């Protein structure tokens, strides 16, 4: 009877070809109020996402507790694998030739407050360059990431830890490093649900010799550990 009061997660996945997969999982509680739970869903012959064929699944996830739906989320996701094997980046077990350009979320007269039209323009201009990958040194907005998912443009997702160990060295104290790691955490969480995000980078333009700078080395090791924990499916 006690199990009847545990929350239940119901997931519905609709493939691009219309096939529907349903999954049900009973969630476990935690004395601290938070617990990570790994859920595996069998997906026979999944329709894979790639830049050439950016196929997306429609997903609805609902949590039911004591007979009522207490939370519902809807997303569009892609099924794909990304890994580095013998120094070669593989997408869906095949080598991929990357061609791209870096971008900034910056529009004349609006700065970073991009409109939908501005985001569509970014996608169009990358397509005109025949780019299949892009990068910025901060996490991109949700609207832009969704457009890259739909357009098949890969993203090098990078935390905004920029040149922090030069000059004043903003990584030298434990507090400074913990703040930097927190930014890595936010960046990975924002990007990990998007099939377009193929790399999680923890910093930009730090020292070339981190083993000679203990503070930089500590940050890189801790940042990479956090990133791998949050997104074990992407190169870090």
N, C-alpha and C positions, 0 to 999 in steps of 0.2 A: 504493500500500500504506500510506503514512503516514496517509492519510485514514481508514483502517479503525480507527485508534486514537483518533480524535477522538470526544468525547462526542456522543451523539445525544439530542435532546429529542423525545419523542412526546407529543402533546396530543390528548386525546379530549374533545369537547364534545357533551353530550347536551341538546338543546333541550327546552323544556317539553312540546312535542308529541311527543317521543320521537325526533326525527330526530337522527342521529349524524354529526358531522363529525370526521374524523381529519386530523392534520397532523404532518409529520415535518420536523425541522430539524437540520442538523449544526452544532454549536457550535464557535466559534473560540476558541482559547486566547489567552493573553496572557503576556508575560514577567513582568508584575507579579503575575500570579495572578488578576486581576480584569478583566473586560471586559463592557461592556453590549452586548447584541445585540438589535436590533429585529427582531421577527418579525411578519409580516402573514399573516393567515388569511382567505381568501375565505369570506364568510358570506352567500350569496344569501338574500334575504328573511328577515333575522333577526327573531326575536320580541322586540320592544322592551320594556324595563322602564320603568314609570311608576308614580306613586302610585296611579292607578286600576287598573292591571294590573301588579303587581310580579312579572313573569315572570322566573324565574331558570334559568340553565343549570347543569348539573352538569359540572364540569371535572376531569379527571384529567391531571396532567402527570408524566411519568416521565423521568429521565435515565439512559441506559444507557451504560456505559463498559467496553470490553474484554469485551463479552458479558454483563455483569451490570448489573442495575438498582441504582444507587447512591443514588438519591433519588426519592421519589414524594410528590406533594402532591395533595390533593383539596380543591376549593373550590366554592362556589356564587357565580356572577357574573351580572351583568345587562348587557345590551346597550342602551346609550342614549347620546345626545349632549346636551351642555350647553354653551351659549355665550351671550355677550352681544352683541346686534346692535342698533345704534342706541339703546343705553341700555335695551334690554328683554331680560330673562332668558328664554332659550328652552330648553325641554326637548323633545328630539326634533323640533326645528324649529317648536315651537308655544309661544306665550306661556303662562306658568304663573302662576296666582294663588296666592301663598304665604300660608298662615295657620298660625301656630304658637306655640310657647312654649319658653322656655329651661328647661333642666333641670340638676340636679346628680345625680351618682351618690352618693346619700346616703339610707340607709334607717335608720329608728329602731332603735337598739341595735346596728347593724352598720356604720354609717358607709359608707365606699366599698366595703366587702366585700359587694357585692350577690350575692344568690342568684339562681337562675333565676326563682324566683317574683317576686322584686323587679323583675327586668328585664321580665318579662311584665306586671307592674303598671304600670310606666312606659309601656309601649306601649299598654296598655288605657286609661290615663288620657289620653294624648295623643289616642287615637282618640275618646274620649268628648267631648273638646273640639273634635272635627272638625279637628284639626291635621294638616297634611301636611308640616310642617317643624319641626325642633328645633335647638337649639344649646347648647353649653356652652363655657366658655373653657379647655378642655383636651381632649385626644383621649379619646373614649369607649372603653369596654372592647370587646374583640372580640365578646363575647357579645351586647352591646347593639347594636352595629353590625350584626351578622348578623340580629338581630330586626327592625331598621329596614329592612334589605334585603327581608325577607320580608313586612313589613307595609306597605311602600310609604310610609315616612316619610322625607322628605329630611333631610339633616344639613348644617349649617353647621360645618365642621371648623375649629377654631381652636387655634393653638399657645398654650401658657400663658405668653406674654410679656405680663404684666399690669402696667401703670402703671410700667414700669421706668425711664422717663426723667424721672420726677419726684423731687423731694427729693434722695436720694443719687445718682440717675441711674446705674442699673446697666447702661447701654449706652455709657458714655463711654470705656471702654478697649477695645483690640482683643480682649483675652481675654474680656471680658464680652460683646462682640458675637458672638464666635465661639461661645460657649456658647449664646447665644440662637438663633443660626442652627442650631446642632446640634439644639435643641429643635424648631425649625421642620421640620428634616429628619425627625426621628422622628415628628412629628405627621402629616406628609404621607405617609410610608411606611406608617403604620398605617391611614390612611383611604383611600388611593387605589384599593385593590382593591374597594371597595364601591360599587355603583351608587347607593346612597342619598346618598353624599357628593357634593354638587354645588358646593361652594365650599371653597377652601383659604385660610384667613385666617392671616396671619403674626403677628398681635399683637392686643392688646385694650387700649383706653383709653390709647394713647400721646398725645403732644402733638397738638393740633389744627393746629399749624404746624410740621411737621417740617423744612421748608426753612430755618427759622430756627435749628434745632438740628442741627448737622452730624452728631453721633453718631447721632441718631434717623434722619436721612436715610440715612446709610450702612447702618444695619441694615435699614431697610425695603427699600432697593434690593437689598441682598445676599440678604435673606430671600426676597423676591419672585423673584429670579433662581433661587435654589435650588428653590423650590416649583414654578416653571414647568418647570424641567428635570426634576424628578421626576414631575410630573403635568401634562403639556402639554394634557390634555383637559378641565381644569376651570378656571373663572375663579379668579384669584388676588387 
